[in-house]
Amino acid sequence: MALLGTIAGFSLFGLAARFGQLAIKKRNLMENLGGHALSMGVFGYAGYWAYQWDERAAVMLAQKRAEITERRDRKLAQAA
C-alpha cells in the first residue's frame, strides 16, 4: 500500500505542478488534458523510483548494521 500511496502522491504533485505552470501562463487549466496525464505519469514514475530507492537503501543499511555488529562481536571475542 505504501508503494501505491507514494506513486499517487507524486502523481498529484505532478498535476499540481502542471496547474501551476498553466496558471503562471494564465491559460485554461483544462485545455490540454494529455499534458496533465503526461505530467502525472512522469511524476508517478519518479515516485516509483523514489520508493524503490528507499527500499534498496533500507536493505543496504540492514546489511551494514549486521556487518558492524558482527565485527564488534569478533573484536569482543578476541579481547576476552
N, CA, C and O atoms as a CHARMM CRD file, in Angstrom:
* protein
*
  320
    1    1 MET  N      0.82400  -1.19300   0.00000 PROA 1      0.00000
    2    1 MET  CA     0.00000   0.00000   0.00000 PROA 1      0.00000
    3    1 MET  C      0.86400   1.25200   0.00000 PROA 1      0.00000
    4    1 MET  O      0.46200   2.28900  -0.52600 PROA 1      0.00000
    5    2 ALA  N      2.03900   1.15600   0.58400 PROA 2      0.00000
    6    2 ALA  CA     2.92300   2.32000   0.62900 PROA 2      0.00000
    7    2 ALA  C      3.38700   2.69200  -0.77900 PROA 2      0.00000
    8    2 ALA  O      3.54400   3.87200  -1.09400 PROA 2      0.00000
    9    3 LEU  N      3.60300   1.68800  -1.61600 PROA 3      0.00000
   10    3 LEU  CA     4.02200   1.96000  -2.98900 PROA 3      0.00000
   11    3 LEU  C      2.94500   2.73600  -3.72800 PROA 3      0.00000
   12    3 LEU  O      3.23600   3.72900  -4.39400 PROA 3      0.00000
   13    4 LEU  N      1.70400   2.28600  -3.61100 PROA 4      0.00000
   14    4 LEU  CA     0.59900   2.97200  -4.27300 PROA 4      0.00000
   15    4 LEU  C      0.43700   4.39400  -3.75400 PROA 4      0.00000
   16    4 LEU  O      0.18300   5.31800  -4.52700 PROA 4      0.00000
   17    5 GLY  N      0.58200   4.56700  -2.45800 PROA 5      0.00000
   18    5 GLY  CA     0.47500   5.91000  -1.86800 PROA 5      0.00000
   19    5 GLY  C      1.57600   6.83900  -2.34700 PROA 5      0.00000
   20    5 GLY  O      1.33800   8.02000  -2.60100 PROA 5      0.00000
   21    6 THR  N      2.78900   6.29900  -2.47000 PROA 6      0.00000
   22    6 THR  CA     3.90600   7.11600  -2.94400 PROA 6      0.00000
   23    6 THR  C      3.68500   7.53800  -4.39000 PROA 6      0.00000
   24    6 THR  O      3.88300   8.70200  -4.73900 PROA 6      0.00000
   25    7 ILE  N      3.27600   6.59900  -5.22600 PROA 7      0.00000
   26    7 ILE  CA     3.04600   6.91500  -6.63700 PROA 7      0.00000
   27    7 ILE  C      1.90100   7.91500  -6.78100 PROA 7      0.00000
   28    7 ILE  O      1.99700   8.86500  -7.55800 PROA 7      0.00000
   29    8 ALA  N      0.81400   7.70000  -6.02800 PROA 8      0.00000
   30    8 ALA  CA    -0.32400   8.62100  -6.10200 PROA 8      0.00000
   31    8 ALA  C      0.05400  10.01300  -5.61700 PROA 8      0.00000
   32    8 ALA  O     -0.35800  11.01200  -6.20600 PROA 8      0.00000
   33    9 GLY  N      0.83500  10.07900  -4.54800 PROA 9      0.00000
   34    9 GLY  CA     1.26300  11.37700  -4.02200 PROA 9      0.00000
   35    9 GLY  C      2.12900  12.13800  -5.01600 PROA 9      0.00000
   36    9 GLY  O      1.92500  13.33200  -5.24000 PROA 9      0.00000
   37   10 PHE  N      3.08800  11.45000  -5.60600 PROA 10     0.00000
   38   10 PHE  CA     3.94200  12.10200  -6.59300 PROA 10     0.00000
   39   10 PHE  C      3.13700  12.50200  -7.82800 PROA 10     0.00000
   40   10 PHE  O      3.38500  13.55800  -8.41100 PROA 10     0.00000
   41   11 SER  N      2.17400  11.66800  -8.23300 PROA 11     0.00000
   42   11 SER  CA     1.34000  11.99600  -9.39100 PROA 11     0.00000
   43   11 SER  C      0.50000  13.24100  -9.12800 PROA 11     0.00000
   44   11 SER  O      0.37500  14.10500  -9.99600 PROA 11     0.00000
   45   12 LEU  N     -0.06800  13.33000  -7.94600 PROA 12     0.00000
   46   12 LEU  CA    -0.85900  14.51400  -7.61600 PROA 12     0.00000
   47   12 LEU  C      0.01600  15.76000  -7.54500 PROA 12     0.00000
   48   12 LEU  O     -0.41300  16.85400  -7.91300 PROA 12     0.00000
   49   13 PHE  N      1.24300  15.58600  -7.07000 PROA 13     0.00000
   50   13 PHE  CA     2.17600  16.71600  -7.08500 PROA 13     0.00000
   51   13 PHE  C      2.47100  17.13500  -8.51900 PROA 13     0.00000
   52   13 PHE  O      2.58200  18.32700  -8.80600 PROA 13     0.00000
   53   14 GLY  N      2.60000  16.16400  -9.42200 PROA 14     0.00000
   54   14 GLY  CA     2.81100  16.47200 -10.83600 PROA 14     0.00000
   55   14 GLY  C      1.63900  17.22600 -11.43000 PROA 14     0.00000
   56   14 GLY  O      1.82500  18.15600 -12.21500 PROA 14     0.00000
   57   15 LEU  N      0.42000  16.82500 -11.05500 PROA 15     0.00000
   58   15 LEU  CA    -0.76300  17.53100 -11.53500 PROA 15     0.00000
   59   15 LEU  C     -0.79000  18.95700 -11.00200 PROA 15     0.00000
   60   15 LEU  O     -1.12400  19.89100 -11.73100 PROA 15     0.00000
   61   16 ALA  N     -0.43800  19.12400  -9.73000 PROA 16     0.00000
   62   16 ALA  CA    -0.39600  20.47100  -9.14900 PROA 16     0.00000
   63   16 ALA  C      0.67100  21.32800  -9.82800 PROA 16     0.00000
   64   16 ALA  O      0.47200  22.52200 -10.05100 PROA 16     0.00000
   65   17 ALA  N      1.80000  20.70800 -10.15400 PROA 17     0.00000
   66   17 ALA  CA     2.86100  21.45400 -10.85000 PROA 17     0.00000
   67   17 ALA  C      2.38100  21.88900 -12.22800 PROA 17     0.00000
   68   17 ALA  O      2.66300  23.00500 -12.66600 PROA 17     0.00000
   69   18 ARG  N      1.65400  21.00400 -12.91100 PROA 18     0.00000
   70   18 ARG  CA     1.11400  21.33900 -14.23700 PROA 18     0.00000
   71   18 ARG  C      0.10400  22.48000 -14.12900 PROA 18     0.00000
   72   18 ARG  O      0.12100  23.40700 -14.94000 PROA 18     0.00000
   73   19 PHE  N     -0.76900  22.41300 -13.13400 PROA 19     0.00000
   74   19 PHE  CA    -1.72900  23.50200 -12.93500 PROA 19     0.00000
   75   19 PHE  C     -1.00000  24.80700 -12.61900 PROA 19     0.00000
   76   19 PHE  O     -1.40400  25.87700 -13.07400 PROA 19     0.00000
   77   20 GLY  N      0.06300  24.71300 -11.84900 PROA 20     0.00000
   78   20 GLY  CA     0.85100  25.90300 -11.53600 PROA 20     0.00000
   79   20 GLY  C      1.48100  26.50500 -12.78400 PROA 20     0.00000
   80   20 GLY  O      1.49500  27.72400 -12.95300 PROA 20     0.00000
   81   21 GLN  N      2.00300  25.64700 -13.65900 PROA 21     0.00000
   82   21 GLN  CA     2.58500  26.13700 -14.91300 PROA 21     0.00000
   83   21 GLN  C      1.54800  26.88600 -15.74300 PROA 21     0.00000
   84   21 GLN  O      1.80300  27.98000 -16.24700 PROA 21     0.00000
   85   22 LEU  N      0.37500  26.27400 -15.87400 PROA 22     0.00000
   86   22 LEU  CA    -0.66100  26.90100 -16.69400 PROA 22     0.00000
   87   22 LEU  C     -1.19200  28.17300 -16.05000 PROA 22     0.00000
   88   22 LEU  O     -1.54500  29.12100 -16.75100 PROA 22     0.00000
   89   23 ALA  N     -1.25200  28.20300 -14.72900 PROA 23     0.00000
   90   23 ALA  CA    -1.73800  29.40500 -14.03800 PROA 23     0.00000
   91   23 ALA  C     -0.76500  30.55900 -14.22700 PROA 23     0.00000
   92   23 ALA  O     -1.18700  31.70400 -14.38900 PROA 23     0.00000
   93   24 ILE  N      0.53700  30.27000 -14.20700 PROA 24     0.00000
   94   24 ILE  CA     1.52600  31.32900 -14.42600 PROA 24     0.00000
   95   24 ILE  C      1.37500  31.90900 -15.82600 PROA 24     0.00000
   96   24 ILE  O      1.50500  33.11600 -16.03000 PROA 24     0.00000
   97   25 LYS  N      1.09800  31.03000 -16.78800 PROA 25     0.00000
   98   25 LYS  CA     0.91000  31.48800 -18.16900 PROA 25     0.00000
   99   25 LYS  C     -0.47700  32.08500 -18.39800 PROA 25     0.00000
  100   25 LYS  O     -0.75000  32.64400 -19.46100 PROA 25     0.00000
  101   26 LYS  N     -1.35700  31.96500 -17.39300 PROA 26     0.00000
  102   26 LYS  CA    -2.74500  32.42900 -17.46900 PROA 26     0.00000
  103   26 LYS  C     -3.50600  31.76400 -18.62500 PROA 26     0.00000
  104   26 LYS  O     -4.22100  32.40700 -19.39300 PROA 26     0.00000
  105   27 ARG  N     -3.30900  30.43100 -18.70300 PROA 27     0.00000
  106   27 ARG  CA    -4.00900  29.63800 -19.71900 PROA 27     0.00000
  107   27 ARG  C     -5.11000  28.82400 -19.05200 PROA 27     0.00000
  108   27 ARG  O     -5.12200  28.65800 -17.83200 PROA 27     0.00000
  109   28 ASN  N     -6.01900  28.32600 -19.85200 PROA 28     0.00000
  110   28 ASN  CA    -7.12200  27.49500 -19.36100 PROA 28     0.00000
  111   28 ASN  C     -6.54600  26.20400 -18.76900 PROA 28     0.00000
  112   28 ASN  O     -5.74100  25.52600 -19.40900 PROA 28     0.00000
  113   29 LEU  N     -6.96300  25.87200 -17.54800 PROA 29     0.00000
  114   29 LEU  CA    -6.41100  24.70500 -16.86900 PROA 29     0.00000
  115   29 LEU  C     -6.85200  23.38800 -17.49900 PROA 29     0.00000
  116   29 LEU  O     -6.15000  22.38500 -17.37600 PROA 29     0.00000
  117   30 MET  N     -7.97900  23.37400 -18.15700 PROA 30     0.00000
  118   30 MET  CA    -8.48200  22.14000 -18.76800 PROA 30     0.00000
  119   30 MET  C     -8.28700  22.11900 -20.28000 PROA 30     0.00000
  120   30 MET  O     -9.01000  21.42100 -20.99100 PROA 30     0.00000
  121   31 GLU  N     -7.32200  22.87300 -20.76700 PROA 31     0.00000
  122   31 GLU  CA    -7.11400  22.98700 -22.20800 PROA 31     0.00000
  123   31 GLU  C     -6.50800  21.72100 -22.81300 PROA 31     0.00000
  124   31 GLU  O     -7.03200  21.20300 -23.79900 PROA 31     0.00000
  125   32 ASN  N     -5.42900  21.22100 -22.24800 PROA 32     0.00000
  126   32 ASN  CA    -4.71900  20.09300 -22.82500 PROA 32     0.00000
  127   32 ASN  C     -4.61600  18.98700 -21.78100 PROA 32     0.00000
  128   32 ASN  O     -3.68900  18.98300 -20.97000 PROA 32     0.00000
  129   33 LEU  N     -5.55100  18.05700 -21.79600 PROA 33     0.00000
  130   33 LEU  CA    -5.57800  17.00400 -20.79000 PROA 33     0.00000
  131   33 LEU  C     -4.43800  16.00500 -20.97000 PROA 33     0.00000
  132   33 LEU  O     -4.02700  15.35600 -20.00800 PROA 33     0.00000
  133   34 GLY  N     -3.92900  15.87800 -22.18200 PROA 34     0.00000
  134   34 GLY  CA    -2.79300  14.99500 -22.42000 PROA 34     0.00000
  135   34 GLY  C     -1.55500  15.46200 -21.67700 PROA 34     0.00000
  136   34 GLY  O     -0.77000  14.65000 -21.18800 PROA 34     0.00000
  137   35 GLY  N     -1.38400  16.76900 -21.59400 PROA 35     0.00000
  138   35 GLY  CA    -0.26100  17.31700 -20.84300 PROA 35     0.00000
  139   35 GLY  C     -0.36400  16.99500 -19.36400 PROA 35     0.00000
  140   35 GLY  O      0.64400  16.73400 -18.70800 PROA 35     0.00000
  141   36 HSD  N     -1.58700  17.01300 -18.83600 PROA 36     0.00000
  142   36 HSD  CA    -1.80100  16.65100 -17.43300 PROA 36     0.00000
  143   36 HSD  C     -1.43500  15.18600 -17.20000 PROA 36     0.00000
  144   36 HSD  O     -0.75900  14.84300 -16.23000 PROA 36     0.00000
  145   37 ALA  N     -1.90000  14.32700 -18.11700 PROA 37     0.00000
  146   37 ALA  CA    -1.61400  12.89400 -17.98500 PROA 37     0.00000
  147   37 ALA  C     -0.11400  12.62800 -18.08000 PROA 37     0.00000
  148   37 ALA  O      0.42300  11.81400 -17.33000 PROA 37     0.00000
  149   38 LEU  N      0.55100  13.30500 -18.98800 PROA 38     0.00000
  150   38 LEU  CA     1.99300  13.12800 -19.12900 PROA 38     0.00000
  151   38 LEU  C      2.72100  13.57500 -17.86600 PROA 38     0.00000
  152   38 LEU  O      3.61800  12.88300 -17.38400 PROA 38     0.00000
  153   39 SER  N      2.34200  14.71500 -17.33700 PROA 39     0.00000
  154   39 SER  CA     2.96800  15.22600 -16.11800 PROA 39     0.00000
  155   39 SER  C      2.73500  14.27400 -14.95200 PROA 39     0.00000
  156   39 SER  O      3.65400  13.99500 -14.18300 PROA 39     0.00000
  157   40 MET  N      1.52800  13.78300 -14.82000 PROA 40     0.00000
  158   40 MET  CA     1.23500  12.84200 -13.73800 PROA 40     0.00000
  159   40 MET  C      2.00800  11.54300 -13.92100 PROA 40     0.00000
  160   40 MET  O      2.48400  10.96300 -12.94500 PROA 40     0.00000
  161   41 GLY  N      2.13700  11.08400 -15.15400 PROA 41     0.00000
  162   41 GLY  CA     2.89000   9.85500 -15.41700 PROA 41     0.00000
  163   41 GLY  C      4.36400  10.00100 -15.07900 PROA 41     0.00000
  164   41 GLY  O      4.96200   9.11400 -14.47000 PROA 41     0.00000
  165   42 VAL  N      4.94100  11.11600 -15.47500 PROA 42     0.00000
  166   42 VAL  CA     6.36500  11.34700 -15.19800 PROA 42     0.00000
  167   42 VAL  C      6.60700  11.45200 -13.69900 PROA 42     0.00000
  168   42 VAL  O      7.54100  10.84400 -13.17700 PROA 42     0.00000
  169   43 PHE  N      5.78000  12.21000 -13.01200 PROA 43     0.00000
  170   43 PHE  CA     5.95900  12.34900 -11.56900 PROA 43     0.00000
  171   43 PHE  C      5.62100  11.04300 -10.84300 PROA 43     0.00000
  172   43 PHE  O      6.23400  10.73000  -9.82200 PROA 43     0.00000
  173   44 GLY  N      4.65600  10.28100 -11.35700 PROA 44     0.00000
  174   44 GLY  CA     4.34800   8.97200 -10.77500 PROA 44     0.00000
  175   44 GLY  C      5.51400   8.01000 -10.90200 PROA 44     0.00000
  176   44 GLY  O      5.80300   7.24700  -9.98100 PROA 44     0.00000
  177   45 TYR  N      6.18600   8.04900 -12.05400 PROA 45     0.00000
  178   45 TYR  CA     7.37300   7.21100 -12.23200 PROA 45     0.00000
  179   45 TYR  C      8.48100   7.65000 -11.27400 PROA 45     0.00000
  180   45 TYR  O      9.20100   6.81300 -10.73000 PROA 45     0.00000
  181   46 ALA  N      8.61500   8.95400 -11.07000 PROA 46     0.00000
  182   46 ALA  CA     9.60700   9.45100 -10.10800 PROA 46     0.00000
  183   46 ALA  C      9.26400   8.94000  -8.70700 PROA 46     0.00000
  184   46 ALA  O     10.16400   8.60600  -7.93600 PROA 46     0.00000
  185   47 GLY  N      7.98500   8.87600  -8.37400 PROA 47     0.00000
  186   47 GLY  CA     7.56900   8.34000  -7.07600 PROA 47     0.00000
  187   47 GLY  C      7.88900   6.86100  -6.94700 PROA 47     0.00000
  188   47 GLY  O      8.31500   6.40300  -5.88600 PROA 47     0.00000
  189   48 TYR  N      7.68200   6.10600  -8.03200 PROA 48     0.00000
  190   48 TYR  CA     8.02300   4.68400  -8.03300 PROA 48     0.00000
  191   48 TYR  C      9.52100   4.50200  -7.82600 PROA 48     0.00000
  192   48 TYR  O      9.95200   3.64700  -7.05300 PROA 48     0.00000
  193   49 TRP  N     10.31200   5.31600  -8.52600 PROA 49     0.00000
  194   49 TRP  CA    11.76600   5.24100  -8.40800 PROA 49     0.00000
  195   49 TRP  C     12.20400   5.59300  -6.99200 PROA 49     0.00000
  196   49 TRP  O     13.07900   4.93200  -6.43300 PROA 49     0.00000
  197   50 ALA  N     11.60400   6.62800  -6.40600 PROA 50     0.00000
  198   50 ALA  CA    11.95800   7.03400  -5.04500 PROA 50     0.00000
  199   50 ALA  C     11.61800   5.92100  -4.05100 PROA 50     0.00000
  200   50 ALA  O     12.37900   5.67600  -3.11500 PROA 50     0.00000
  201   51 TYR  N     10.49100   5.25300  -4.24300 PROA 51     0.00000
  202   51 TYR  CA    10.10700   4.15500  -3.35800 PROA 51     0.00000
  203   51 TYR  C     11.10800   3.01000  -3.44900 PROA 51     0.00000
  204   51 TYR  O     11.55000   2.47600  -2.43100 PROA 51     0.00000
  205   52 GLN  N     11.46400   2.63400  -4.68700 PROA 52     0.00000
  206   52 GLN  CA    12.42400   1.54400  -4.88200 PROA 52     0.00000
  207   52 GLN  C     13.78300   1.90300  -4.28400 PROA 52     0.00000
  208   52 GLN  O     14.44400   1.05900  -3.67900 PROA 52     0.00000
  209   53 TRP  N     14.19100   3.15500  -4.45500 PROA 53     0.00000
  210   53 TRP  CA    15.45900   3.61400  -3.90100 PROA 53     0.00000
  211   53 TRP  C     15.43800   3.50700  -2.37700 PROA 53     0.00000
  212   53 TRP  O     16.41700   3.07600  -1.76800 PROA 53     0.00000
  213   54 ASP  N     14.33000   3.89700  -1.76800 PROA 54     0.00000
  214   54 ASP  CA    14.19600   3.82200  -0.32200 PROA 54     0.00000
  215   54 ASP  C     14.25800   2.37100   0.15600 PROA 54     0.00000
  216   54 ASP  O     14.88000   2.08500   1.17900 PROA 54     0.00000
  217   55 GLU  N     13.62500   1.46100  -0.56800 PROA 55     0.00000
  218   55 GLU  CA    13.65200   0.04600  -0.20200 PROA 55     0.00000
  219   55 GLU  C     15.07100  -0.51300  -0.29600 PROA 55     0.00000
  220   55 GLU  O     15.52100  -1.22400   0.60200 PROA 55     0.00000
  221   56 ARG  N     15.77300  -0.19300  -1.37900 PROA 56     0.00000
  222   56 ARG  CA    17.15100  -0.67300  -1.53200 PROA 56     0.00000
  223   56 ARG  C     18.05500  -0.10100  -0.44200 PROA 56     0.00000
  224   56 ARG  O     18.92200  -0.80100   0.08100 PROA 56     0.00000
  225   57 ALA  N     17.85100   1.16300  -0.10300 PROA 57     0.00000
  226   57 ALA  CA    18.66000   1.78700   0.94400 PROA 57     0.00000
  227   57 ALA  C     18.41600   1.11300   2.28800 PROA 57     0.00000
  228   57 ALA  O     19.35300   0.92500   3.06300 PROA 57     0.00000
  229   58 ALA  N     17.17300   0.74900   2.57100 PROA 58     0.00000
  230   58 ALA  CA    16.86400   0.07800   3.83300 PROA 58     0.00000
  231   58 ALA  C     17.55600  -1.28000   3.91300 PROA 58     0.00000
  232   58 ALA  O     18.06600  -1.65500   4.96800 PROA 58     0.00000
  233   59 VAL  N     17.57700  -2.01100   2.81100 PROA 59     0.00000
  234   59 VAL  CA    18.25400  -3.30800   2.78400 PROA 59     0.00000
  235   59 VAL  C     19.75800  -3.13100   2.97700 PROA 59     0.00000
  236   59 VAL  O     20.38400  -3.86800   3.73800 PROA 59     0.00000
  237   60 MET  N     20.33100  -2.15500   2.28800 PROA 60     0.00000
  238   60 MET  CA    21.76900  -1.90900   2.41900 PROA 60     0.00000
  239   60 MET  C     22.13000  -1.48900   3.84000 PROA 60     0.00000
  240   60 MET  O     23.15500  -1.92000   4.36800 PROA 60     0.00000
  241   61 LEU  N     21.30700  -0.65800   4.46100 PROA 61     0.00000
  242   61 LEU  CA    21.56200  -0.25000   5.84000 PROA 61     0.00000
  243   61 LEU  C     21.48300  -1.43600   6.80100 PROA 61     0.00000
  244   61 LEU  O     22.29300  -1.54200   7.72200 PROA 61     0.00000
  245   62 ALA  N     20.52200  -2.31900   6.59500 PROA 62     0.00000
  246   62 ALA  CA    20.39900  -3.50100   7.45400 PROA 62     0.00000
  247   62 ALA  C     21.61900  -4.40000   7.30700 PROA 62     0.00000
  248   62 ALA  O     22.11400  -4.93600   8.29900 PROA 62     0.00000
  249   63 GLN  N     22.11000  -4.57300   6.08300 PROA 63     0.00000
  250   63 GLN  CA    23.31300  -5.37800   5.87100 PROA 63     0.00000
  251   63 GLN  C     24.51800  -4.73600   6.55000 PROA 63     0.00000
  252   63 GLN  O     25.31600  -5.42400   7.18600 PROA 63     0.00000
  253   64 LYS  N     24.64800  -3.43600   6.41800 PROA 64     0.00000
  254   64 LYS  CA    25.77400  -2.73400   7.02400 PROA 64     0.00000
  255   64 LYS  C     25.72500  -2.83300   8.54000 PROA 64     0.00000
  256   64 LYS  O     26.75700  -3.02300   9.18300 PROA 64     0.00000
  257   65 ARG  N     24.53200  -2.70600   9.11800 PROA 65     0.00000
  258   65 ARG  CA    24.40000  -2.84600  10.57100 PROA 65     0.00000
  259   65 ARG  C     24.79100  -4.24800  11.03100 PROA 65     0.00000
  260   65 ARG  O     25.43600  -4.41300  12.06700 PROA 65     0.00000
  261   66 ALA  N     24.39300  -5.26200  10.24700 PROA 66     0.00000
  262   66 ALA  CA    24.74100  -6.64400  10.59100 PROA 66     0.00000
  263   66 ALA  C     26.26100  -6.83300  10.52300 PROA 66     0.00000
  264   66 ALA  O     26.83900  -7.49200  11.38700 PROA 66     0.00000
  265   67 GLU  N     26.90900  -6.26400   9.50900 PROA 67     0.00000
  266   67 GLU  CA    28.36400  -6.36300   9.40200 PROA 67     0.00000
  267   67 GLU  C     29.05400  -5.68900  10.58300 PROA 67     0.00000
  268   67 GLU  O     30.01200  -6.22600  11.13900 PROA 67     0.00000
  269   68 ILE  N     28.56800  -4.52000  10.95800 PROA 68     0.00000
  270   68 ILE  CA    29.16900  -3.79300  12.08400 PROA 68     0.00000
  271   68 ILE  C     28.99800  -4.58400  13.37600 PROA 68     0.00000
  272   68 ILE  O     29.92900  -4.67200  14.17600 PROA 68     0.00000
  273   69 THR  N     27.82500  -5.15300  13.58300 PROA 69     0.00000
  274   69 THR  CA    27.57500  -5.95300  14.78300 PROA 69     0.00000
  275   69 THR  C     28.47300  -7.18300  14.80600 PROA 69     0.00000
  276   69 THR  O     29.01000  -7.54900  15.85200 PROA 69     0.00000
  277   70 GLU  N     28.63400  -7.82100  13.64600 PROA 70     0.00000
  278   70 GLU  CA    29.49300  -8.99900  13.55800 PROA 70     0.00000
  279   70 GLU  C     30.95000  -8.63200  13.87100 PROA 70     0.00000
  280   70 GLU  O     31.62100  -9.34600  14.61500 PROA 70     0.00000
  281   71 ARG  N     31.43200  -7.53800  13.31400 PROA 71     0.00000
  282   71 ARG  CA    32.79900  -7.09700  13.58600 PROA 71     0.00000
  283   71 ARG  C     32.99500  -6.76700  15.07100 PROA 71     0.00000
  284   71 ARG  O     34.02400  -7.09500  15.66200 PROA 71     0.00000
  285   72 ARG  N     31.99700  -6.11900  15.65400 PROA 72     0.00000
  286   72 ARG  CA    32.07000  -5.75800  17.06500 PROA 72     0.00000
  287   72 ARG  C     32.11800  -7.00300  17.93800 PROA 72     0.00000
  288   72 ARG  O     32.88000  -7.06100  18.90300 PROA 72     0.00000
  289   73 ASP  N     31.31000  -7.99600  17.60000 PROA 73     0.00000
  290   73 ASP  CA    31.30500  -9.24100  18.36000 PROA 73     0.00000
  291   73 ASP  C     32.64400  -9.96500  18.24300 PROA 73     0.00000
  292   73 ASP  O     33.14200 -10.50800  19.23000 PROA 73     0.00000
  293   74 ARG  N     33.23500  -9.97800  17.03500 PROA 74     0.00000
  294   74 ARG  CA    34.54100 -10.60900  16.85200 PROA 74     0.00000
  295   74 ARG  C     35.62800  -9.90300  17.66700 PROA 74     0.00000
  296   74 ARG  O     36.48600 -10.54700  18.27100 PROA 74     0.00000
  297   75 LYS  N     35.57500  -8.56300  17.67000 PROA 75     0.00000
  298   75 LYS  CA    36.56000  -7.82500  18.46600 PROA 75     0.00000
  299   75 LYS  C     36.43100  -8.13800  19.95000 PROA 75     0.00000
  300   75 LYS  O     37.43400  -8.31500  20.64000 PROA 75     0.00000
  301   76 LEU  N     35.20600  -8.20500  20.43700 PROA 76     0.00000
  302   76 LEU  CA    34.98700  -8.51700  21.85000 PROA 76     0.00000
  303   76 LEU  C     35.44800  -9.93100  22.16800 PROA 76     0.00000
  304   76 LEU  O     35.99000 -10.17500  23.24600 PROA 76     0.00000
  305   77 ALA  N     35.23900 -10.87500  21.23700 PROA 77     0.00000
  306   77 ALA  CA    35.66500 -12.25100  21.45600 PROA 77     0.00000
  307   77 ALA  C     37.18300 -12.34100  21.47200 PROA 77     0.00000
  308   77 ALA  O     37.73900 -13.10900  22.25700 PROA 77     0.00000
  309   78 GLN  N     37.86700 -11.57800  20.62600 PROA 78     0.00000
  310   78 GLN  CA    39.33100 -11.57900  20.59500 PROA 78     0.00000
  311   78 GLN  C     39.90800 -10.92200  21.84600 PROA 78     0.00000
  312   78 GLN  O     40.94000 -11.35400  22.36200 PROA 78     0.00000
  313   79 ALA  N     39.24600  -9.88900  22.32600 PROA 79     0.00000
  314   79 ALA  CA    39.75000  -9.16700  23.51400 PROA 79     0.00000
  315   79 ALA  C     39.57800 -10.00800  24.78500 PROA 79     0.00000
  316   79 ALA  O     40.34400  -9.86300  25.73800 PROA 79     0.00000
  317   80 ALA  N     38.58400 -10.87200  24.79100 PROA 80     0.00000
  318   80 ALA  CA    38.31800 -11.66200  26.00600 PROA 80     0.00000
  319   80 ALA  C     39.18000 -12.88100  26.13000 PROA 80     0.00000
  320   80 ALA  O     39.05800 -13.62800  27.10100 PROA 80     0.00000
